[in-house]
Amino acid sequence: MRCGFVAVLGRTNVGKSTIVNGIVGSKVAIVTDRTQTTIWSVRGIRTTPEHQIVFVDTPGLHRPRSRWGEELLGRARRALAEVDAVLAVVEAGDRLAGGTQHLVQAVQAAGRPAILCINKIDVHAPEEIELTERELRPACDWQGVFRTAAVRGEGLGALEAALAALLPESAEPLYPPGQTTDLPERLMLAEIIREQAMLLTRQEVPHAVAVRIERTEARPDGTLYIEAVLYCERETQKGILVGKGGRTIKAIGSRAREQIEALTGRRVYLDLRVKVAPDWRDDPERWRLFGYA
């Protein structure tokens, strides 16, 4: 079989995590419409009798505005040195400029076999899609150019097959066939909670949210008890996260609990609190405390 690592690279919000989740067949990376959603180089693992693709879903390429932003960008670049192939994702309508040009330059510098994926073809006019491919196809020595509508699963099968063909042969898989990610359980739980906090808040709050799992406990009645703290940088942000009468934090907890129950197959009691950690995005010690370093 063919086995190896594929870095998924692209600007923020082009659908990288949606593509990984779609090919893997389960949720291994959180998905929102906010920038800087992915903070882990999450490994989503897709195994078939013919191949095993280990996706490294990198943080989106962006212009950093804090030390944390610089760290995320560094993680994306470091991932390129450890993989067998690269999947570069753009959105239909993109041109060879700005962040997309930086993406192409990063792929060229990596020196790995690369495939270009033009995503979100379901929300762009055909002529826009054609212009994107016409401009980006000659910009790099792509091993293939594919079009997808990842939210609908369109084009993912052909993309998966092309990526697998770029991987080295192996006598056995790198991970057990039933494993879909190597993200530790506590970090996965924290990411699910953070996803809902990002989806349910606006303004500057989504970028300033960190989640730390304080405790998990399997109770005698079969319930999984989870104690978690959401950290933000300002008292005003805390007020937004809590919401009037606690409505927002309750909604975050309710939606996260549903996803965790689906993931674990157990009833879940989720105990959430909100604390302020001033300017944590510029404090590497805080990153370590939250488990982000």
Wavefront OBJ file of the C-alpha trace (Angstrom):
o trace
v 0.000 0.000 0.000
v 0.994 3.639 -0.280
v 1.362 5.586 2.983
v 2.583 9.039 3.870
v 1.989 12.548 5.125
v 0.246 15.323 3.185
v 0.367 18.953 4.352
v -2.807 20.877 3.600
v -1.797 24.463 2.931
v -3.793 27.556 2.084
v -5.101 30.926 3.163
v -7.613 31.123 5.976
v -11.208 30.181 5.183
v -10.593 28.391 1.878
v -11.979 25.114 3.251
v -8.888 23.129 4.248
v -10.451 21.586 7.359
v -13.658 20.776 5.479
v -11.656 18.906 2.845
v -9.745 16.931 5.489
v -12.918 16.044 7.397
v -14.644 15.042 4.160
v -11.898 12.686 2.987
v -11.242 11.205 6.432
v -14.966 10.630 6.908
v -15.184 12.049 10.420
v -14.558 15.310 12.218
v -10.870 15.703 13.034
v -10.545 19.467 12.527
v -12.906 22.218 13.645
v -14.561 24.343 10.990
v -15.757 27.949 11.264
v -15.908 30.974 8.990
v -13.334 32.787 11.153
v -9.650 33.198 10.402
v -7.070 31.304 12.470
v -9.520 28.509 13.348
v -6.916 25.745 13.104
v -4.134 26.028 15.679
v -2.915 22.429 15.643
v -1.246 20.635 12.786
v -4.031 18.072 13.205
v -3.357 14.724 11.654
v -6.472 13.364 10.019
v -5.933 9.774 8.941
v -7.662 8.181 5.956
v -7.052 4.442 5.577
v -8.206 2.134 2.788
v -6.860 -1.287 1.696
v -4.765 0.541 -0.912
v -3.442 3.553 0.971
v -3.171 5.537 4.175
v -3.057 9.334 3.881
v -2.059 11.213 7.028
v -3.250 14.800 6.606
v -1.440 17.588 8.405
v -4.087 20.335 8.505
v -1.991 23.448 9.020
v -3.063 26.861 10.362
v -4.125 29.147 7.538
v -1.639 31.522 5.939
v -2.314 35.047 7.193
v -0.637 38.314 8.143
v 0.261 37.873 11.839
v -0.824 40.602 14.272
v 0.478 39.018 17.478
v 3.180 36.625 18.642
v 0.513 33.920 18.564
v -0.208 34.718 14.922
v 3.505 34.433 14.159
v 3.596 31.066 15.947
v 0.682 29.750 13.877
v 2.355 30.857 10.665
v 5.577 29.163 11.754
v 3.703 25.918 12.390
v 2.336 25.944 8.869
v 5.808 26.427 7.424
v 7.419 23.767 9.627
v 4.826 21.217 8.550
v 6.123 21.440 4.987
v 9.511 20.044 6.033
v 7.983 16.845 7.408
v 5.639 15.643 4.664
v 5.731 13.586 1.492
v 3.363 15.792 -0.513
v 1.472 19.074 -0.353
v -2.176 19.853 -1.036
v -2.515 23.554 -1.828
v -6.083 24.805 -1.449
v -7.464 27.981 -2.999
v -10.976 29.265 -3.468
v -12.595 29.584 -6.852
v -12.221 33.242 -7.798
v -8.696 33.602 -6.361
v -5.926 35.155 -8.441
v -2.136 35.025 -8.294
v -1.785 37.886 -5.821
v -1.563 38.550 -2.095
v -2.027 35.473 0.075
v -2.436 33.153 -2.907
v 0.904 34.258 -4.306
v 2.514 33.611 -0.904
v 0.916 30.154 -0.961
v 2.474 29.337 -4.329
v 5.856 30.586 -3.119
v 5.601 28.392 0.004
v 4.812 25.338 -2.134
v 7.724 26.061 -4.446
v 10.100 26.473 -1.488
v 8.945 23.188 0.048
v 10.180 21.189 -2.930
v 7.556 18.469 -2.389
v 5.159 17.002 -4.982
v 2.078 19.223 -4.884
v -1.523 19.171 -6.015
v -3.678 22.251 -6.445
v -7.289 22.116 -5.256
v -9.746 24.812 -6.317
v -12.465 24.633 -3.677
v -15.946 26.162 -3.298
v -16.839 25.687 -6.952
v -20.483 25.455 -5.859
v -20.620 29.137 -4.908
v -18.730 30.674 -7.845
v -19.611 31.207 -11.490
v -17.996 28.819 -14.034
v -16.064 31.653 -15.664
v -14.519 32.586 -12.294
v -13.420 28.993 -11.783
v -11.890 28.859 -15.257
v -9.991 32.112 -14.706
v -8.600 30.821 -11.402
v -7.307 27.614 -12.975
v -5.939 29.414 -16.021
v -3.923 31.778 -13.829
v -2.708 29.339 -11.174
v -2.026 26.198 -13.235
v 1.245 27.522 -14.784
v 2.393 29.136 -11.530
v 3.821 25.895 -10.126
v 4.769 22.394 -11.234
v 1.504 20.866 -9.993
v 1.065 17.099 -10.163
v -2.603 17.758 -10.812
v -5.323 20.402 -10.524
v -8.682 19.434 -9.012
v -11.973 21.200 -8.394
v -14.070 20.521 -5.293
v -17.135 21.615 -3.399
v -15.991 20.178 -0.076
v -19.126 21.022 1.909
v -21.072 18.802 -0.497
v -18.345 16.182 -0.883
v -17.969 16.859 -4.611
v -14.619 15.959 -6.146
v -13.084 14.564 -2.959
v -12.798 10.979 -4.212
v -10.697 11.921 -7.230
v -8.598 14.248 -5.076
v -7.937 11.479 -2.558
v -6.815 9.054 -5.264
v -4.410 11.592 -6.757
v -2.864 12.375 -3.372
v -2.423 8.684 -2.564
v -0.546 8.176 -5.836
v 2.115 10.670 -4.657
v 2.937 8.723 -1.484
v 5.729 6.168 -1.048
v 5.045 2.452 -0.897
v 4.931 0.837 2.539
v 4.655 -2.726 3.814
v 2.189 -1.643 6.516
v 0.202 1.433 7.555
v 1.722 4.129 9.745
v -1.284 4.137 12.104
v -3.813 1.444 13.093
v -6.536 1.232 10.415
v -9.341 2.373 12.749
v -7.564 5.540 13.923
v -8.697 8.832 12.368
v -6.523 11.345 14.269
v -3.598 11.494 16.659
v -4.891 14.563 18.473
v -5.070 13.723 22.217
v -8.611 13.428 23.590
v -8.332 16.456 25.872
v -7.203 18.660 23.012
v -9.999 17.368 20.789
v -12.563 18.182 23.493
v -11.068 21.660 23.923
v -11.186 22.252 20.163
v -14.870 21.314 19.955
v -15.687 23.824 22.703
v -13.528 26.500 21.067
v -15.263 25.931 17.740
v -18.658 26.691 19.242
v -17.314 29.760 21.039
v -15.992 31.046 17.716
v -19.252 30.341 15.918
v -21.419 32.045 18.537
v -19.409 35.246 19.038
v -18.404 38.178 16.865
v -16.002 41.116 16.753
v -12.578 40.423 18.254
v -13.711 37.613 20.555
v -13.182 34.524 18.323
v -9.468 35.187 17.875
v -8.948 35.752 21.605
v -10.524 32.502 22.857
v -8.461 29.637 24.266
v -9.889 26.544 25.965
v -8.279 24.387 28.632
v -9.760 21.111 29.861
v -9.276 21.128 33.619
v -10.697 17.712 34.435
v -12.521 14.744 32.948
v -14.195 12.053 35.018
v -16.163 8.935 34.156
v -19.007 8.831 36.671
v -20.726 5.671 37.985
v -23.893 6.343 35.964
v -21.862 6.340 32.726
v -21.821 10.113 32.329
v -18.593 11.757 31.207
v -18.011 14.865 33.337
v -15.871 17.550 31.676
v -14.696 20.712 33.423
v -13.325 23.340 31.052
v -12.277 26.992 31.176
v -12.606 29.416 28.282
v -9.938 32.120 28.416
v -10.164 35.511 26.759
v -8.048 38.667 26.931
v -10.476 41.373 28.116
v -13.317 41.759 30.597
v -15.485 43.002 27.728
v -14.779 39.772 25.865
v -15.721 37.784 28.942
v -19.052 39.586 29.024
v -19.687 38.659 25.394
v -18.768 35.014 25.984
v -21.003 34.755 29.041
v -23.848 36.703 27.459
v -26.880 38.262 29.066
v -28.044 36.002 31.866
v -25.423 33.448 30.819
v -27.196 32.746 27.521
v -24.115 32.597 25.301
v -22.026 30.321 27.498
v -25.050 28.047 27.920
v -25.466 27.886 24.131
v -21.758 27.142 23.690
v -22.039 24.349 26.243
v -25.187 22.888 24.734
v -23.836 22.754 21.190
v -20.421 21.466 22.268
v -22.037 18.797 24.468
v -24.028 17.446 21.508
v -20.872 17.085 19.425
v -18.883 15.487 22.237
v -21.688 12.996 22.888
v -21.711 12.090 19.198
v -17.944 11.676 19.287
v -17.730 9.608 22.483
v -21.055 7.769 22.400
v -21.635 8.729 26.045
v -23.825 11.156 27.954
v -21.823 14.265 28.786
v -22.047 16.843 31.572
v -20.113 19.930 30.492
v -19.112 22.437 33.178
v -17.848 25.661 31.542
v -16.335 28.768 33.108
v -14.866 31.934 31.582
v -11.701 33.625 32.808
v -9.594 36.548 31.636
v -5.926 35.975 30.757
v -4.725 39.437 29.638
v -2.912 39.458 26.288
v -2.368 35.675 26.294
v -1.651 35.681 22.570
v 1.613 37.520 23.246
v 2.630 35.303 26.170
v 4.312 31.945 25.331
v 3.957 30.860 28.961
v 0.196 31.040 28.552
v 0.402 28.965 25.375
v 2.062 26.203 27.367
v -0.497 26.512 30.174
v -3.316 26.076 27.659
v -1.522 23.156 26.013
v -0.927 25.087 22.783
v 2.878 24.792 22.834
l 1 2 3 4 5 6 7 8 9 10 11 12 13 14 15 16 17 18 19 20 21 22 23 24 25 26 27 28 29 30 31 32 33 34 35 36 37 38 39 40 41 42 43 44 45 46 47 48 49 50 51 52 53 54 55 56 57 58 59 60 61 62 63 64 65 66 67 68 69 70 71 72 73 74 75 76 77 78 79 80 81 82 83 84 85 86 87 88 89 90 91 92 93 94 95 96 97 98 99 100 101 102 103 104 105 106 107 108 109 110 111 112 113 114 115 116 117 118 119 120 121 122 123 124 125 126 127 128 129 130 131 132 133 134 135 136 137 138 139 140 141 142 143 144 145 146 147 148 149 150 151 152 153 154 155 156 157 158 159 160 161 162 163 164 165 166 167 168 169 170 171 172 173 174 175 176 177 178 179 180 181 182 183 184 185 186 187 188 189 190 191 192 193 194 195 196 197 198 199 200 201 202 203 204 205 206 207 208 209 210 211 212 213 214 215 216 217 218 219 220 221 222 223 224 225 226 227 228 229 230 231 232 233 234 235 236 237 238 239 240 241 242 243 244 245 246 247 248 249 250 251 252 253 254 255 256 257 258 259 260 261 262 263 264 265 266 267 268 269 270 271 272 273 274 275 276 277 278 279 280 281 282 283 284 285 286 287 288 289 290 291 292 293
